[in-house]
Amino acid sequence: MKVILKQSVPKLGKENTVVTVADGYARNFLFPRGMAIIADKNQLGVLERRKKAMSARNADTIAAAQTLKEKLEGQEVKIEGKVGRELGKLFGAVTSQDVADAISAQLKVTVEKRQVGLFSPIKKLGTIPVMIDLHAEVDATVNVTVFDPNAPVAVAEPEPEAKVEMAEEEPA
């Protein structure tokens, strides 16, 4: 089924784009949440008129989004996670609001929660690349590192050089 996205959906598409999805996904997920509408002739015409009007006023916003992308692209944001007995598994989850708050605090760039492209909350320790939707045509990727403040810091020791020993054959 072809649908028009009313807002950006991670791993699917950006706002005001036409995408093809499974019927059940559209009926059970996208339509009830107001994320998409059916792409019929009338709606496609409305979409084209809307895109023309937006392109006229987008020149300034694209330039601003490009400068934000330069500040954010490839940066790392650290978020403290609360870890249980099982190492690597969090008590709570890191949500898009947590990521937006960390970006604002650490990188001094204001990002809204809806601009953070998390498909599902982060529930494990580690580094995860997260897409930030700055504009319909501009995206930035920020690496979010979720760490345990109580974990011992592992010091990387140099590995000993591997010695290759040739086995000598015994005469028979």
C-alpha positions, 0 to 999 in steps of 0.5 A: 500500500502506498502512503504519504508520511505525515512525520518522519518515521525511523527506518521508513522515511521522512515527512511528506514522502510517499512510501510503500508499506505492508497493508497491516503495518499501515492499518495497525501502526501508521494510521492509528498514530496519525503518522501517515495517510493513504496516497490517492490522487487527491492527496498526491496533488495536495502533497505536490502543492505543499512541496512547491510552497515549502521549497520557496521558504526552505532555502534559509532553513536548509542553510541553518540545518547544514551548519547544525549538521557540521556541529553534530556530525560524528560527535559523541554524546555520553549518557550514564546508564543504571546497570543491574547485576547482569552486566550490559543490561539497563534498569531503565531505557535511554529514550529520545528525550534523554538523547536530546537532553544530552546533546543540549547539555554536552554539545550546546545544540538544541535538538527536539525529542522528535528530531532524534531518530530512535526506533526503540529505546536503548536498553544496553550499554555500548555505542549506538549511532543515532540519526538526528533529523535536522531538516527534510533534506539534512540528517546528522549522525551522533554516536550515543555511548551508554556507560556504567559509572560503577564499572571498573575501567579496563586498562588495555594491555599490549598483547604479546607478539604471537610466536609461530613455532614450526613443528619438527618432523621426526624421522620414521 
